[in-house]
């Protein structure tokens, strides 16, 4: 089978619903070979393909229902993202909602088991369902924008398409960034950035629940630290979203995509290390609570770095640095590998 014809057929059928691809592929190959003379050379094969028109326009003729929100070319990626993004977001927000429900019940002084369970489950389910719908909406919006952007680019080149621009019949994933991965990363960045800002603003309070006779709620982080986290989270989200947009637009590991990922990762790493090393990380209420308890020979304040080095925070900072450098190294490696190949 001629590779040029195979690539052309693939470029047409990838734009069609999966159930129609095999039939259209057979029909199109048969039509092409019927149009070719015996022992056709490369120029004659190219001429037949040019006469058939661009793959995008030919796919529109084969498509029985040309109107769609998510095109067949990206529909499988869209479904793949939904299958793991929606459960992940739903479960995480469900747990957060249940925790908040329990805290609200304790604040109201209603700690009897039926009320506590009812309030916990109801708030968790409501927040989880809401988060799932939000993730569904933003995932769909992301795919629609990416798909429409690609469609407009294809239409602008439709009259001047070249055989040389045809994709490989068997796509080579080396250097390719999956659209589903980029949009999933974009959606998760948006969802968890919003949750982080809401927590820091006190809408979703961060609390430390202690059961010691009476149930008490101790604020874990200081108000000044949480206030400083709001702009930090916003900056990190903007940088991460920018890197995702580059990935969605280019869909290949190019120097500009690699640069966006590296810059975003390094800046975010520095912001996180700065936040972890702030002296006002923990609230005075929480440190006072720790001081009021007899810990014996164990010094929790010393372990947490109050008045000295914080070994736990140092460990977290090392993990952040290692993970960030690993992500940068992976981006650089993929870019160089694709460029060399």
C-alpha positions as CSV (number, residue, x, y, z in Angstrom):
1,X,0.0,0.0,0.0
2,X,1.4,3.4,-1.0
3,X,2.4,5.4,2.0
4,X,1.2,8.7,0.5
5,X,-2.3,7.3,-0.2
6,X,-2.4,5.7,3.3
7,X,-1.5,9.1,4.9
8,X,-4.2,10.9,2.9
9,X,-6.9,8.3,3.8
10,X,-5.9,8.5,7.4
11,X,-6.2,12.3,7.4
12,X,-9.7,12.0,6.0
13,X,-11.0,9.2,8.2
14,X,-9.6,10.6,11.5
15,X,-12.1,13.5,11.2
16,X,-15.1,11.1,11.0
17,X,-17.0,9.2,13.7
18,X,-15.2,6.0,14.6
19,X,-18.0,3.8,13.4
20,X,-17.7,5.2,9.9
21,X,-13.9,5.1,9.5
22,X,-13.3,1.6,8.3
23,X,-16.0,1.7,5.6
24,X,-14.9,5.1,4.4
25,X,-11.3,4.0,4.4
26,X,-12.0,1.0,2.1
27,X,-14.2,3.1,-0.2
28,X,-11.8,5.9,-0.5
29,X,-8.8,3.7,-1.1
30,X,-10.8,1.9,-3.8
31,X,-11.7,5.2,-5.5
32,X,-8.1,6.4,-5.5
33,X,-6.7,3.3,-7.0
34,X,-9.5,3.3,-9.7
35,X,-8.4,6.8,-10.6
36,X,-4.7,5.9,-10.9
37,X,-3.2,4.5,-14.1
38,X,-1.2,1.3,-13.9
39,X,2.4,1.7,-12.6
40,X,1.6,5.3,-11.5
41,X,4.5,7.3,-10.4
42,X,4.6,9.7,-7.4
43,X,3.6,12.8,-9.4
44,X,0.5,11.0,-10.8
45,X,-0.5,9.9,-7.3
46,X,-0.1,13.4,-6.0
47,X,-2.2,14.7,-8.8
48,X,-5.1,12.3,-8.0
49,X,-5.0,13.4,-4.3
50,X,-5.0,17.1,-5.3
51,X,-8.0,16.5,-7.5
52,X,-9.8,14.9,-4.6
53,X,-9.2,18.0,-2.5
54,X,-8.1,18.7,1.0
55,X,-8.7,15.9,3.6
56,X,-10.8,18.3,5.7
57,X,-13.2,19.2,2.8
58,X,-13.5,15.6,1.7
59,X,-14.3,14.5,5.3
60,X,-17.1,17.0,5.3
61,X,-18.6,15.3,2.3
62,X,-18.4,11.9,3.9
63,X,-19.8,13.0,7.2
64,X,-23.6,12.4,7.4
65,X,-24.2,14.8,10.3
66,X,-21.7,17.7,9.9
67,X,-22.9,19.6,12.9
68,X,-21.3,18.8,16.2
69,X,-20.0,20.4,19.4
70,X,-17.0,18.1,19.8
71,X,-15.6,16.9,16.5
72,X,-14.8,13.2,15.9
73,X,-11.1,14.1,15.6
74,X,-10.9,14.9,19.3
75,X,-14.0,13.1,20.7
76,X,-12.0,10.1,21.9
77,X,-9.6,12.4,23.8
78,X,-12.6,14.3,25.2
79,X,-14.2,11.1,26.6
80,X,-10.8,9.9,28.0
81,X,-10.4,13.2,29.9
82,X,-13.9,13.0,31.3
83,X,-13.4,9.4,32.5
84,X,-10.7,10.3,34.9
85,X,-11.0,14.1,35.6
86,X,-14.7,14.0,36.7
87,X,-14.3,11.2,39.3
88,X,-11.0,12.8,40.6
89,X,-12.6,16.2,41.0
90,X,-15.8,14.8,42.4
91,X,-14.1,12.6,45.0
92,X,-11.7,15.3,46.2
93,X,-14.4,18.0,46.5
94,X,-16.8,15.5,48.1
95,X,-14.2,14.8,50.8
96,X,-13.7,18.5,51.3
97,X,-17.4,19.1,51.5
98,X,-17.8,16.4,54.1
99,X,-15.1,17.9,56.2
100,X,-16.8,21.3,56.0
101,X,-20.1,19.8,56.8
102,X,-18.7,18.2,59.9
103,X,-17.1,21.5,60.9
104,X,-20.3,23.4,60.4
105,X,-22.2,20.9,62.6
106,X,-19.6,21.2,65.3
107,X,-19.8,25.0,65.2
108,X,-23.5,24.9,65.5
109,X,-23.1,22.7,68.6
110,X,-25.0,19.9,67.0
111,X,-22.6,17.0,67.6
112,X,-25.2,14.2,67.8
113,X,-24.5,11.4,65.4
114,X,-27.6,11.6,63.1
115,X,-27.2,15.4,62.6
116,X,-23.5,15.1,62.1
117,X,-23.8,12.3,59.5
118,X,-26.7,14.1,57.7
119,X,-24.9,17.5,57.5
120,X,-21.6,15.9,56.5
121,X,-23.0,13.8,53.7
122,X,-25.4,16.5,52.3
123,X,-22.7,19.2,52.1
124,X,-20.2,16.7,50.6
125,X,-22.6,15.5,48.0
126,X,-23.8,19.0,47.0
127,X,-20.2,20.3,46.6
128,X,-19.1,17.1,44.8
129,X,-21.9,17.3,42.2
130,X,-21.3,21.0,41.7
131,X,-17.6,20.5,41.2
132,X,-18.3,17.6,38.7
133,X,-20.6,19.9,36.7
134,X,-18.0,22.7,36.8
135,X,-15.3,20.3,35.6
136,X,-17.6,19.0,32.8
137,X,-18.3,22.5,31.6
138,X,-14.7,23.7,31.6
139,X,-13.4,20.5,30.0
140,X,-16.0,20.9,27.2
141,X,-15.2,24.6,26.8
142,X,-11.5,23.7,26.5
143,X,-12.0,21.1,23.9
144,X,-14.4,23.3,21.9
145,X,-11.9,26.1,21.9
146,X,-9.0,23.8,20.9
147,X,-11.1,22.1,18.3
148,X,-12.5,25.3,16.7
149,X,-9.0,26.9,16.7
150,X,-7.7,23.9,14.8
151,X,-10.7,23.9,12.5
152,X,-10.2,27.5,11.6
153,X,-6.5,26.9,10.9
154,X,-7.4,24.0,8.6
155,X,-10.0,26.1,6.7
156,X,-7.5,28.9,6.2
157,X,-5.1,26.4,4.6
158,X,-7.7,24.4,2.8
159,X,-7.2,26.1,-0.6
160,X,-3.4,25.8,-0.4
161,X,-3.0,22.4,1.3
162,X,0.0,20.3,0.3
163,X,0.5,16.6,0.1
164,X,3.7,17.0,2.2
165,X,1.6,18.3,5.1
166,X,-0.3,15.1,5.4
167,X,0.1,13.4,8.8
168,X,1.7,10.0,9.1
169,X,-0.7,7.1,8.4
170,X,0.5,5.5,11.7
171,X,1.0,8.6,13.9
172,X,4.3,8.7,15.7
173,X,3.7,9.8,19.3
174,X,7.3,10.8,19.8
175,X,7.3,14.5,20.6
176,X,3.5,14.7,20.6
177,X,1.6,16.2,23.5
178,X,-1.8,14.5,23.9
179,X,-4.6,17.1,23.7
180,X,-6.5,15.2,26.4
181,X,-3.6,15.4,28.8
182,X,-3.2,19.2,28.3
183,X,-6.9,20.0,28.7
184,X,-7.1,17.7,31.8
185,X,-4.1,19.6,33.3
186,X,-5.8,22.9,32.5
187,X,-9.1,21.9,34.1
188,X,-7.5,20.5,37.2
189,X,-5.3,23.6,37.6
190,X,-8.3,25.8,37.4
191,X,-10.4,23.8,39.8
192,X,-7.8,23.3,42.5
193,X,-6.6,26.9,42.2
194,X,-10.1,28.1,42.9
195,X,-10.4,25.8,45.8
196,X,-7.1,27.0,47.2
197,X,-8.1,30.6,46.9
198,X,-11.4,29.9,48.6
199,X,-9.6,28.2,51.4
200,X,-7.2,31.1,51.9
201,X,-10.1,33.6,51.8
202,X,-11.9,31.8,54.5
203,X,-14.8,30.7,52.4
204,X,-13.6,27.1,52.8
205,X,-11.9,27.3,56.2
206,X,-8.8,25.3,57.0
207,X,-9.4,23.9,60.5
208,X,-7.8,21.5,62.9
209,X,-10.4,19.4,64.8
210,X,-9.5,18.2,68.3
211,X,-11.6,15.8,70.3
212,X,-10.8,16.1,74.0
213,X,-13.9,16.1,76.1
214,X,-15.4,19.0,74.1
215,X,-14.8,19.3,70.4
216,X,-12.6,22.3,69.6
217,X,-11.6,23.8,66.3
218,X,-8.1,25.3,65.9
219,X,-7.1,27.3,62.9
220,X,-4.0,25.6,61.5
221,X,-2.5,28.4,59.4
222,X,-2.2,32.1,60.3
223,X,-4.4,34.7,58.6
224,X,-1.3,36.6,57.3
225,X,0.0,33.4,55.7
226,X,-3.3,32.6,54.1
227,X,-3.6,36.2,52.8
228,X,-0.2,35.9,51.2
229,X,-1.2,32.6,49.5
230,X,-4.0,34.2,47.5
231,X,-1.8,36.2,45.1
232,X,0.8,33.4,45.1
233,X,-1.8,30.8,44.0
234,X,-3.2,33.3,41.4
235,X,0.3,33.8,39.9
236,X,1.1,30.0,39.9
237,X,-2.3,29.3,38.3
238,X,-1.7,31.9,35.5
239,X,1.7,30.5,34.8
240,X,0.4,26.9,34.7
241,X,-2.6,27.9,32.5
242,X,-0.2,29.7,30.1
243,X,2.0,26.6,29.8
244,X,-1.2,24.5,29.2
245,X,-2.3,26.9,26.5
246,X,1.0,26.5,24.7
247,X,0.7,22.8,24.9
248,X,-2.9,22.8,23.5
249,X,-1.9,25.2,20.7
250,X,1.3,23.6,19.5
251,X,0.7,19.9,20.7
252,X,4.4,19.1,20.2
253,X,7.4,19.4,22.4
254,X,9.0,22.5,20.8
255,X,11.5,24.9,22.3
256,X,8.7,27.5,23.0
257,X,6.6,24.9,24.8
258,X,9.6,23.6,26.7
259,X,10.5,27.1,27.7
260,X,6.9,27.9,28.9
261,X,6.9,24.7,31.0
262,X,10.4,25.3,32.5
263,X,9.7,28.9,33.3
264,X,6.3,28.1,34.9
265,X,7.8,25.3,36.9
266,X,10.8,27.2,38.2
267,X,8.8,30.2,39.2
268,X,6.1,28.1,40.9
269,X,8.9,26.2,42.8
270,X,10.4,29.4,44.1
271,X,7.0,30.7,45.2
272,X,6.2,27.5,47.1
273,X,9.6,27.4,48.8
274,X,9.1,31.1,49.8
275,X,5.6,30.3,51.3
276,X,6.9,27.2,53.1
277,X,9.7,29.3,54.8
278,X,7.5,32.1,56.0
279,X,7.8,32.6,59.8
280,X,4.0,33.1,60.1
281,X,3.1,29.8,58.6
282,X,1.2,28.4,61.6
283,X,-1.3,30.4,63.6
284,X,-0.6,31.6,67.2
285,X,-3.8,29.8,68.2
286,X,-2.5,26.5,66.9
287,X,1.0,27.0,68.5
288,X,-0.6,27.9,71.8
289,X,-2.7,24.8,71.6
290,X,0.4,22.7,71.1
291,X,2.1,24.4,74.0
292,X,-0.8,23.7,76.3
293,X,-0.4,19.9,75.9
294,X,2.2,17.8,77.8
295,X,4.1,16.0,75.1
296,X,6.8,14.6,77.4
297,X,10.2,14.5,75.9
298,X,8.8,15.2,72.4
299,X,9.0,18.9,71.3
300,X,6.4,19.5,68.6
301,X,7.2,23.2,68.3
302,X,10.9,22.4,67.7
303,X,9.9,19.8,65.2
304,X,7.7,22.3,63.4
305,X,10.5,24.9,63.3
306,X,9.0,27.4,65.7
307,X,12.1,29.2,66.9
308,X,14.5,27.1,64.9
309,X,14.9,25.0,61.8
310,X,11.9,23.1,60.6
311,X,13.0,19.6,59.5
312,X,9.5,18.7,58.2
313,X,9.3,21.9,56.1
314,X,12.9,21.3,54.8
315,X,11.9,17.8,53.7
316,X,8.8,19.2,51.9
317,X,10.9,21.8,50.2
318,X,13.4,19.2,49.0
319,X,10.5,17.2,47.6
320,X,9.2,20.3,45.8
321,X,12.6,21.1,44.4
322,X,13.3,17.5,43.2
323,X,9.8,17.2,41.6
324,X,10.1,20.6,39.9
325,X,13.6,19.8,38.5
326,X,12.4,16.4,37.4
327,X,9.5,18.0,35.5
328,X,11.9,20.5,33.9
329,X,14.3,17.8,33.0
330,X,11.6,15.7,31.4
331,X,10.4,18.6,29.3
332,X,13.9,19.4,28.1
333,X,14.6,15.7,27.4
334,X,11.4,15.3,25.3
335,X,12.1,18.5,23.4
336,X,15.7,17.5,22.6
337,X,14.8,13.9,21.7
338,X,12.0,15.0,19.3
339,X,14.3,17.6,17.7
340,X,17.1,15.1,17.2
341,X,14.7,12.6,15.7
